[in-house]
């Protein structure tokens, strides 16, 4: 004890002398940079209970089992080899994690294409850095170009020639760009040619669809858009201003294009237009559907491969937020059965004349649907709450809580030991979870404590039983 006192005294004398001769010593800020945390590894603490926005989905039967790929809005590509029972991340090593499109080669199911940069362009959307290709079922990936695209809406592979691939690029959300339009490769992605460009630097491709029986026939939708800090425009500066949005058809693989409008294709609405969604019925390619945003937004159908059109449904769910919900899916075996992802999932069984909601029980804000070509009652849908499965045509849904891809806006921690993590999620409420727990942090260790879009959440430093959430 005496020795300890002496040591303390000696240190005190040195400190005082130093202060007398050297003057006041300024406090040094703690160093914090990449080196400070370079030895620390990241670990996933979940949760998969609330999941997060999924932008794209593709599936294929392999050796009698269903392989599913999903593209998360900010969580990369995930793969299931058992129909969705379990998933594994297959894109974590890549430098972009926002996915806008996923496509499986019809001739080679191990060849997967992923377009980075989500195309459902809300204000909290993330960007990508091009188009990727995997030839081993997602185990490894190669960036095949289009690095300045930022957002990719759709990828289509020629079912008769795997080297021919089309990419639909809406392009940058916040600024003008030359890197917009429809791109084509005929050498498996080694080189790309822009085969359709927009009318101006704010117009890119919002959707593309191919005739599976005649792969040289495609429809492409071009969209003039721009997001600003205080507003967003879809089409021109106002409802009557000129817009670069347009609708095009090619029958020679993109060598030439014909523009479709109210003058060249009877039945289409008058311009100007905003965003357009288009799809060809796989079982009867003469049937084409297009949802067109205009002063009279509606769904249109053609029964003669685009020569003439007829207005069909224009109910609330069909035309609500068309800049965001702009996707159409036709049943592979029934040209009259059409799905449109929206706040809820809606379906028509009369060729688009009327729709009813079938998304009850699911989270909502749907973005894509996969229909099993062997059993159209089997649906896999993705929305802001993850991935949902139906085996009765959408009457009931089951969610697999196995995708930890939540989009946290903000996180905070308390002073407990071990500490708790608080977070506000995009469209998925406010949650509290453990930072560690014996045996691991399961879904059940996360608790939902507030609703709505989650943003800021903080525990009271004086009493952790009180939490403030926004």
N, C-alpha and C positions, 0 to 999 in steps of 0.2 A: 504493500500500500504506500509506504514511504517513497519507494522508488518511483511509483507512478506520479506522486506529487512533485517530485523533483523534475521529472521529465516535463510535466505540464508547466512548471515554473520556467524552465529553460526556454521552452518554446515561446512563452509569454514575453520574456525579456527580449528575445530576438525580434519578435513582432513589434514590440514597442520601439526598440532602437531603429528598426527599419522605418517605422512611421515618422520618427523624429527627423531622420536625415534624408529620407526620400520623399516625404510629403504624402498626401493622400493617394491611395492606390485605387484606380477605377475598377469597378466590378467587371469581370469578363463574361460575355454572353457565352452560353454553352454552344459548342459547335454542333451543328446538325446539317448533314448533307448526305449524299448517296452512300458515302463510305460508312457513315454512322450505322446504317441499317443493312449494309451489304451482306452481313452474315446471317441475317434473319430470313427464314423461309415463310412463305405465305401458307396458310391452311384454311380450308373452307369450313366455316362454321354454320352454313345453311342460310336460310332454311328452304327446303323444297315444298313446305306446306303452302306458301302463297305463290310460289313460282314467279313468272314474269312474262312480259310480252314476247310472243313468238310470231315471227313475221312470215315464215315460209315452211312448207312441209312437202316431203316426197317419200314414197314408199314403193317397195317392190318385193315380189315373192322370190325367195332364194332357197333352194333345196327344201321346199315345203314349208318354210318359215317366213314370216313377214319381217323384212328389214325396213326400219323407219329412220329417216333423217329429218331433223328439225333445225331451222335457222333462227336463233334467238336475236332479238333486237339489239342486245348488247352482251350476249353470253356465248357467242360462237356457234359452232355446229355440234350437235349431239346425235349419237347413233344408238339405235336399239336393234338387237338381233333377234328379239323375241316378241315382236308386235307391240312394244311399248311397256312391257312389264318392268324392264330395267333399261337405263340409258347410261352411256359413258360419253364424256367430252372428247372430241377428236380434232379440235381446232385450237387448243390452248397454246400451242407453240407458235401460232401465227401472229403477226403484228397488228391485225385488225380483228375485232370481235363483234362488230355489228354486221348482221347478215340480212340481205335483201332478197336473195333467191337461192334455191337449191334445186338441182336437176340430176336425174339418174339416166345414164346412157341406156336406151332401150335394148341395144345389142350387147352391152357389156355392163352388167349390174354392179361391178366393182369400180366402174368409172363414174366419179361424182364430180359435178361442177358446183361451185359456190360463188355467188356474187356478193361482195361485201358492200356495206352501206345500205341500211334499211330504206325502203322506198315509200313507206307510209309516213309521209313527211310532216309530222307534227313538230312542235317547237323544241321538243326534247329528243330529237332524233340524232343518232350518231353516224359518223361517216366511215367509209371504208377506203381501201387502197387497191381496188381492182378485182379481177376475176381469178379464182383458184381452181385447180384440177387435181383430183386424186385418182390413181389407177389401182389402188389397193384397198378400196372400201373405207377410205378415210384415215388409214394409218399414217399416211404422209401426204403432204400437199405441195404444189408448186404454183407460184404466182405466174399466171399466163398473160399478164398485161392489163391494159386499161387502168393503170395506176392512178390517173387523175379523174376518174369517173365520179368518185365520192359516193354515189348511190347507184345500185343496179336493181331493176324491178323484176326482170324475168330472164331466164335462160332457156333456150329451146334447142334440142339436139335433133338433127335429122335422123329419123328412125331407120333410114336405109344407108346412111353414111356417117359413121361416128366422128369423122374428121370435120364435118360441117356443123357448126354451132352458131347460133344467133344470140346476141346479148342486147337487151333493151335497157338503155342508159338514160334515166331522167336527168342526171348530172347534178351540179352543185345547187344547194338550196338557197344560199345567201348571196350569190353573186353570179355575174355572167360567166359563161364558159364555152369554149369551143368543143369540149369533150362530152358532147351530148349526142344522142341519136341512136340509130340501130347499127350495130356492128356485126360483122360476119367473119368467121375464119373457115378456111377449107383445108387447113393443115393441122387440125387438132389443137389450135391455140398458139402456134408458133408466131403467127402474124395475123393482124386484124385489119379489115377495111371498113370504113364507115360507108354504109350503103344507103342510109337515109338520114339527112340532117334536118334540123329545125329551121323554121322561117326566120328566127333571130337567135341571139345568144342566150335567151332565157327559155328556149323551147327544146325539150328533150323527149325521149320515148317513155310513155307511162305504162304501156302494155303491148304485148305482141302475141299472136296466136297463129299456129301452123295447121294446115290441113294434113292430118296424118297419112291420108291415102295419096296425097300429091304434095310432097314436102316443099316443092317450089312455090306453092301458093301460101301466102301469109297476109295477115292483116296487122297493121301497126297503128297505134294511137300515139300522136305527138301532143305534148302538153306544155303550154306556156305558163310558168309559175315563178313566184319569188316570195321568199319569207323575209320579213324585216323585224326589227326588234319590237315594233308596236303593232304590226299587222301582217296579213298574208293575202296574196292575191292568187287566184286560180283562174287563168285566162288573162284578159286585159285589165287595165287599171280600174275599170268599173264594168257594170253589166252590159253596157252598149259600146265600150271602147274596143278597138281592134285587138285581136288576139292571134298569136302564132299557133294556137292549137289546131290540129287537123287530123284527118282520118285517111289512111292510105291502104292500098292493096297492090300486091305484086303476084304475078303468075310465073315469074322466071327467076325466082330465088333472090330477088332484090336488085337485079340488073336495071329494071325499070319499075316505076311506081305510078299508079293512077290515084289521084286524089278523089275521095268520095265526099260529097256535100249535097246540099238540097237541090243543086242544079244537075249534078252528074249522077246522083243516085236518089231517085224519087222516094220521098217519105222521110228522109232525114231532116232534122230541124234546121232552121236558119241559124247562121253564125251571128255573133261570135260564140265560141265554145270555151269550156274550161277543161277539166280532166275527162278522159274517156277510158272506159274499160271494154275490152273486146274478147270474145272467145268463140271458137268454132266447135260445133257438136261433133265429137269423135265418131259417133256411129252413123251420122248423116251430115257430111261436111258442107252440103249446100245450105244448112241451117247455121246462121251466124247471129250472135247476140252482141249488142253494144249498148252500154250505159253511157249517155252523153250528158255532161253538165252544160246547161245553157239557160236562157231565160225561160225555157220550158224543158227542164231536165226530165229525162224519162229513160226507160229501157226500150230499145228498138230491136226488131227481129227481121232478118232476111231469110227467105226460103229459096232464093235463087243465087246463092254465093255472092251476095253483096250488090246485085244490080238494082234491086228495089227493096224498100224497107217499110215496116209497119210499126207504128207506136204501140207499145204494150203497157206495162205497168208504170205508173208514176206516183205510187203511194208514198207515204212519209218515209218508210224505211228504205225504199229504193233510192230516193233522192237526198236523203239526209247526209250532210257533210261529205259530198261527193269527192272533194279533194283528198279525203282520208280513206274512206271506204270505197275502193275502186277496183273490185275484183269480181269476176264471174266464173263459175265452174258448172259445167254441164255433165250430167250423168254419162258414164262411158257407153251405156247401152240404150239410153232413152233420151232422144233429142228434145223432148218436151219437159224434162225434169232439170230445173236450173236452181243453183244455189247462189245467193249473194251474201257474203259476210258483211255485217253492219254492227250497230250497237248490239243487236241480237242477230242470230243466223236466220235468214229467211229462205224459203223454198217455194218454187212453183212446180206444179205438175200439169199445167195446161199451156205450156209453151210460153210462159212469161206474161200471160194475161192477168194473173193474180198471184199473190204471194201470201204465205202465212209464216209466222215465227215458229221455229223449231229449236231455238237455243235456250229454252227455259231450263233453269237449274244450273246452267253454266255461268261462268263469270261475266262474259260479255265483251264487247269491242273485238269482234271476230276479224280475222285477216286472211285466212286460207282454209281450204277444206280438201281432204283427199277422200275420194270415193273408191272403194274396192271394186275393181272391174269384174271380179268373180261373184260379188255379192253386194249389191248397191245399198243394202240395209246397213252395211258396215262402213261407218264414217269415222274419220279422224279429223278433228278441227282444232285450230289454234287461235287463241285470243290473248288479251292482255293478262289473263290469269294462268296461262300455260297451255297444256295440251289436253284435249277431251276426246273420249271414245264413246261411240254409240253403236249398238248392234241391232237396233230396231228402227232404223231410218230417221233417227233424231228425236224420237219420242222421249227417250231417257238418255242421260249422259253419265259417264263415270270419268273422274279425273285421277290421273296417276300423279301422286305427290312425290315425284322422283326427279324433278328438274330444278336444281338450286340456281336459278337464273334471275333472282329478284333484282329489280332496278332501284337501288337505294339513291335517293336524292341527297340525304344527309344522314350521318351517324353521330352518336355521342355515347359516352360511357359514364358509369357512376363510380363511386369510390369503394364499392364492396370488394371483398377478396375471396374468391375470384370476382372480377368486375363483370357487370352486365353490359350488353350492347343494345342500344336503342336505335331504331331507324325508321325513316319515313320513305315509303315506296311509291313508285309511279303506279297509280290506279289500284294500289293494293294495301292501303291502310297504314297504320303505325304499329310497330312490333317491338317486343323486348325479348332478348334471348341470352343464353349463357355464353361466356367467352371460353369456358371449359367445363367439362362434366365427366364424372367417372363413367367409362365405357363409351364416351363420345357424345356429341350433341345431336340428339334425334329431333325429328320434326316437333315432337311433343314438348320439347324444352323451349319452344318459341311461343309467345302469347300475344294475341292480337289485343291491343289496348285502346285503339281509336280507329275511326273509319275514314272513308274518302280517299282522295289522293293524299299520301303522307308526305310531309315536308320536314319541318323542324320538330324535334322532340328532345326535351332535356329533363333529367331528374332534378328534384330540388336538392341542392347540396346540403341543406340543413336537415332534411327529412326525406329519405329515399322512397317513402311511401307515396309521396306526391310527385306527379309527373306532369309536365307542361307540353302540350302537343299542338301542332298546327296542321 
